Amino acid sequence: MLFPTTATAETNKEFRLLTTPENELLIKYIEDYCNQTNADLNVTYMGDIDAINELSANSAAYDAVWLSNSMWLYRLDQSVSITDSKSTGIVPIVVGIKPELYSESIKTMNDLIQLGGKFGIPSITRSDAGASSYLGIYYSLSGSPRMLTMDQAKNQEIRDQIYSYMQDNSQIYSTYEDLTQLVQAGENDYYYGYESEFIRLNMEYGTTLKLLYLEDGVPLADKPFAYVDNKDSDKKEIFLDIQNYLLKNSTQKEMCQEGIRTGYGGQVPYAGPEVFNADWGIDTQKYLAPMNYPSKEVTTELLNFYTAGISKPANYIFCLDFSGSMRGDGHDDMVKAMTTLFDAEIASKYFIQMKETDRVTLILFNGSANEGVSISYEGFGAIPGELKSIRPEGGTDIYKALDEAVKHVVPSSSGYSNYVVLLTDGQSEEEYKNTFVKKYNHLEEQFPIYSITMGDADEKQLEKLAELSGGKIFNGKTDLVSAFKTLRGYN
């Protein structure tokens, strides 16, 4: 038979999988199994860091987890029972460089730094590829130790070196689509990322990048598929069948065609040269010197240093809806949202804490908009309490608030990234809409408008604002952390 048989064909149970966007192209293999065995697959996608926080808080909602890297499993709360974890494939985190800049003499991190130029890197606080790339850079600049220590993580000389390298030269990208657009536009000289994504890029668009495997340490993602043990023997049988299917030779061979290394130690026993193409700088016989991932405590220290010390400063302009329709759940949702962002202890859990150099302006509005109030870093912690004490009342005009926001946008030459964030239920008057849209369209430097819905929200007007500005809409009840990580992730 094509599939294992320990789970019977009569099984008709939901199987709840938590996985990462990096695995989205591989979900089809699990879908194959579930279609044949009458299992109802329910997939939730989150970045690795978010997935670990979700499991720590809500493990009973999932039967299995398929992450990008086992490193993140070690960050789980000890109360969460994860068993039977096995690697389903190996993906090196490498450097993709413009073919005209490629040289076999670029062997180490210092060689790459000496090359100069601009580079792209995945979001460090939202993706394994970005976090692993950053940890790999720090590891190399620390002399490729057996394992990074806390003393090395706090070493000011190394911090200064990595700050100098990343602060002015890096551009964050979040998705494969972002990477494709940047490469096609010639935005950067080289990129950090998954080998499999660079292979996909070259297969789709020709030889756009050649790959470098630095000798002072290559981070390796191992795609662990693990059981979330909620003491359900039927789910355990389904899990084991799916895991066995993912690891059988025929499936591993198909995964290899997606650019996933499936042999021991990252070897490639199945895919042909059209996938792991030597003309792209790929040598499947070459030994990869793996980076040893640091401990949970050291990783946290390094990620917090990036968030607070390296990420580029941002100019946040919050337009906060205090109209009468926000009374009740809407107001409560807003206070919760601002607490998540401005309570340093909560924010650091998700690596979304503010920097001392960040600028924050609050614009309170209902049928009219107050003048924006700038808040200093020392005052960030008091914001939620102040907002909680204000009573929502009156009508709603989000366009007047956005018009006020325009006054607080700073030019890109300032070194700051502008983020206009609208927290509202979306139920606005439209008398001032055309005036604002006309003004926005004539701005020399436009800005994205990110809307976070509160209470019983109407998204119709917010969708038009997202279309106008290239922004996004997030659900304040279900996507709150994702919304803030999106904002922080672009810095």
N, C-alpha and C positions, 0 to 999 in steps of 0.2 A: 504493500500500500504506500501511497505518497506521504501520508502523515502518520505519526506515532498513534498508538491505539489505546493508551491508558485512560484517556478521557473518552467516554462513549459518545456516539453520534446523537444520543438522546439528550445530552447535556444542553440546556438552554438557559445558561446563566450569564449575567453580565460580567465581563472581565475588565477591570478598571486599571488602565495603564497611565502612569505619569511619565512623560518623556520630554526631551528637549527638541527645539526646532531643528537642531543639527541632524536629528534622526528622522525627520519627516519623510525623506526620500526612501527610507528603509522600512517604514511602517507597512508597506505593501506586503512584506513577507509574513508579518503577523496577521494581516488581514486575510492572506491566503489560508492560513491555518484556521482562523475563526470561521471563515466562510464554509470550509469543508466539515467542521465539527459542530456547527450550529451554536458557537459561542458568540455572544453579543459584545463586541469590542467597543469600549468607551475610552477615547484617548484625550488626555489633557496635556497641552504643551506649555512648558515654562522653561526659562533659562535655568542652568544648573544651580545657581545660588538661590533663586526663587523656589526651585523645586525642593531643595533641602529645607528651607524655611517652611514650606507648605507641608512637607512630610512631618516635620517636627511638631507642627501644630495640628495636623489633621490626617494622621496616617491611616485611620480607620476608613477613609474614603477611597483607598487605593489597594490594589492587589499586587501590583508589580511596579518597579521603577526601572527605566532604561535611560541612564545618564550618558554624558559624553566621556566622563572621566571618573575613575574610582576615587580620586582625590576628594571629591565632594561628599562621598558617602561617609568619610571619616569626620565630617562636620555635623553629622546628625546628632540630635539629642539622644542620650543613652536610653531613654524610655521607648524609642522606636526600635522594633525588632525587624532587622533586615537579615535574610539568610540566603544561601544558595546563589551568591553572586558569582557570575562568570563573565569573562571578557568575550565579546562577540566580534571583535575586530580591533586593529591597531591603526591609528591615524597620527602620523607625525605632525607637529606644528612647525612649519618651515617658513622660509622667506621666498616670496615670488618677486623676481626682479625683472626690469625691462631687459629684453634680449641684448640690446646694444650696450648695457652696463654690466652684463654677466661676465664673470671671470673666475676661473678655477682658483685664482690666488686669494679670493675672498673666502677665508676658512674660519674666521673667528668673529666674535662680536666686535672686537676692536677694529678689525679690518672693515667691517660694515660701517662703523662710526666714522672711520677715516675716509670712507667713500663720500660722505656728506649726502646732501639731498634731502628730499621730503619722503615720508613714508606713511602708509595707511596701516591701521591696526584695528582689529575688532574691539567692540566695546568691552572694556576691562572689567566693569562691574555688572555686566549683563550676560556675558558668554564665557564658556570654557576656553574657546580659542583665544579670546582677548586676555583673560586672566593668565592662562598658561604662557602666552607670548610674553606678557609683562614679567611673570615669575622667571621665565627663561632668560630674559634680558638681565634681570637682577642677579640671577645665578651666575651668568657668564661674567658680569662685571665684578662679581665677588671672588673670581678665580676658580669657578667650578668646584666648590668644596664637595665633600661626600654628601653633606646635607646642609642647607642654610640654617644658621643658628640665629637666635634672637639678637645677639650682639652684632652680627653682620646685618640683620634687618634694620638695626638702629644706627649703623655706621654712617656718620655724617658725610664722610668723603664719598662713599658709594652713593648716598642719597643725592648729593650735589651733582655727581656725574650723570646719574639717570635723569635727574630733573633737567639738566642742560640738554641732554639728548632728546627728551620727549616733549618738553614744554613748547618749543617753537617749531618743531619739525614734524609733528605727528598729526594725522587726521583720522578721526574715529569713523568707522563704518559699522553698521549693525546687522546687515543681512547680505546674502549672496547677491541680491539685486543691487544693493548699494555698491558692493565690490565691483560688479560688472560695469556699472555706470562710471565709477571712478577710473577703472582701468581703460575703458574705451575713450574717456575724455583726456587721458594722459595726465591725470591730476598729480600723481606721485611717481617717484623713482622706483620704489619697491613697497612690498606689502608683507605683513605677517598674517598667517592664517593656516587653516588645515590644508595639508597636501591634497586631500580629496577634492576640495573646492577649487584649488588651482588646476587640478587635472580636468575637472568638469568645465572650467572656464576655457581651457585650451582646446578641449574636444568640441566645444560649442562655437568658438570664435577663432580657431587657429592658434598658433604659438604667440600668445600675448605676453606670457611671463615664463621665465626659466627659473628653476628652483635651486635654492641653496640650502644645504644641510650643515649648519655650523658645527665645527668639531668640538667646541667647548660646551656642548650640551643641547640635545634636541628633546623638547617636551613631547611625550607620547600620550595621546588619549586612547583609552582602552575599551570604551563603550560597554560598561558593565550592565548586565541584565540581571536584576535581583528581585527576590520575593519579599513582599511586605507581609509579614506574618501576623495575620489577624485571626489565626486559629480556625481556618476554614479549609478542611481537607479537600473539598471539591475544587476550590480555587487553586490549591497547591498542585493538584493533578494537572489542571489546565496550564498553570505556569510551567511546570516541568516539561510538558509536551511542547509548549511554544519554545522554551529554551533549547530543547533537543532539536527542534526543527531549525532554529537559527544556527545551530552549531553543526548540522549535518553537512557533508561535503558538497552536496548539490546547492544548498543555500549559500554556503560560504563562497562557492565559485561565482554565484550570481552577485553577491555583495562585492566581490573583487572587481567586477565590471563597473562598479560605482566608484572605484578608487579607494576602497577599503582594503587594507592589508589584512589578510586572514591567516597567514602562516605564523609559526612559532617565532617570537621575537620580532615580528614585523616583516617577516618574509612574504613573498608573493608567489605562491605555488600554482595559482590558477590563471590569472589575467595575462593577456598577451601584450606585446609591445605597443599596441595602439592605445592602451590605457596608461600603463606605466612606461611612457615613451622616453627613451634615452636622449632624444633630441631636446627634451624639456629639462635636462639636467638630472633625470631620475636614474639612480643606479640601485636596482633592487638587490644586488649582491653585496653592496657596501654595508659594513656594520655601522649602525647608528648609535652614537654615544648618548645614551639616554640621560636626561636630567632627573635627579632624585627630587621628588616633590617635597617641600618642607612640611613641618608639622602644622596642625590646625592653628596653633597659637601664632606661629611665625607667619603663616599665610594671612591670617587676620590682620596682623601688624602691617604687613606689606600692602594689603588692599586698602587699609585705612590710611596709610601714608599716601597712596596714590590719590584717594578721594580728597584728602585734606591738603595734600602738599604738591601734587603734580597736575591734576586735572585743571583745565583752563578755567579762569574765573567767568562767572555768569552774571548777567543782569536780569533778575527775575522781577516781573511786574505782575502782581496778582490782582485780578479784578474779581471782587467778592460780592456776590449777590445777597443783599439784605432786604429784599422786597418781601411783601406779606406772604407770597406763595411759598417762600422758603421756611416759613414758621413750622416748627416740629421736626420731622425727619430731615428735611433739607438743611436746616441750621445745625442739627446734630452731626450730620455727615460732614459738613464743612469744618466744624471744630475738630472732628476726628482726623480729617485729612491734614489740617494744619498742625495738629499734634504729632502725627506720623512724621512729618517733614521737619518740624522745628524742635521736637524733643530729641536732644542729642543722643540719648541712650537708645531710643526706639529707632531713630534714623540710622545709627551706626550698625544696627543689626542687619540692615538691608544695603549698607554702603551707599546711602543717599544723603549723608550728613552734609551740612553747609560748610563752606570754607570761610575763613576770616575775610578773604578778599571778595567774596560774593556780595552783590548789591541786591537789596530787596526793597520793593516799593509796594505798598498796599493801597488799592483804590476801592473804597466801599461805595456801592451804588444801589439804588432802587429805581425810582422814576427819573432821578438825576444822579450825577456822579460827583462824589467828593473829590477834592484835589488829592493827588497822590501823596502819601506820606512815606518818606524814606526811613527805614529801620536799620540801625547799626547792628553789627554782629552780636554785641553784648545784649541787645534787646530781643534777639530772635526767640529765646525761650519763653518770653512773656506773651508772645503773640496769641497762642491758643486761648489763654485765660482772658485776654482783652476781648477777643472776638466772641467768646462765650457769653460775655456780659451785655452784648448789644442785642436789642430786640428787633427782629425783622418786621418791616412794615412798609406800606406804600406800593406803588406800581413798579414796573421793571422796564429798564431800557439798557440793554447790554451794549448798544452802539455808542451811547454817550460815555460809558465806561471805557470802551476801546479807543474812543477819540482822546480821552484823557491819557490813556496808556501811550499813545503816540508821542506825547510830550516827554516821556521818560525813556524812550529808546535811545541808545547811544550808538555812534558810528562804529563800524567794524574795525576801523583803525585804532580804536581804543583798546583792542585786545580782548574785549568782552563779547560773549555771545548773548544775544537777546532772546528771552523767552517770555512771551505774554501768555499767562495762564488764567483762564476764565472758569471760575467755579460758580455754577448756576444750575437752575432747573430748566433753563432754556425757554421759559415762557415770557417772551419779551414783546413790548410794543415795537412797531417798525417805522414810526414816523421819521426817525432820524437815520434809518438804515442807508438810504441812497446817498445822503451827505457823507457818511463815514466811508462807504464803499468807494465813492469818487475820490475822497481824500487819500485813501489807502492806495488806490491804483496809481496815484501821482507821486507816491513816496519814492525817493531815490534809493533808499535801502528798506525793502519790505521785510517783514518778520512773520514767522509762523504763529498762528493762534492755536493753543492747545486748550481744549475744553474738557473739564472734568465734571460730569453730571452729578447733581445732588438731588436727593429726594425723588419725587415722581417727575422725572425729567421728560421734556419734549425735545428730541434731537433734531428736528427738521431745520430749524434756524442754525443750529450748531454745525450741521453738515455743510450748509452753504458757506459758513465761515471757514471751515476746514478746506473746502474746495477753493475758496478765494485765496487763502494764505499758504496752502501746503502744510497745514497743521493736522492734528489728529483729535479724535474724541475718545475719552476713556470713561468707563463706568465707575463712579466714585465708590460704589458698594463692593464691586468685584475686582476692579482693575486699578485700585488706588496706588499700590506699591509699583505696579507696572508703569503707571503714568509717570511717577516721579523718577523711576529708574530710566525711563526713556529720556527724560529731560537731562538727568545727570549723566546718562550714558553717552550723550553727544559731546561731552566736555573732555 
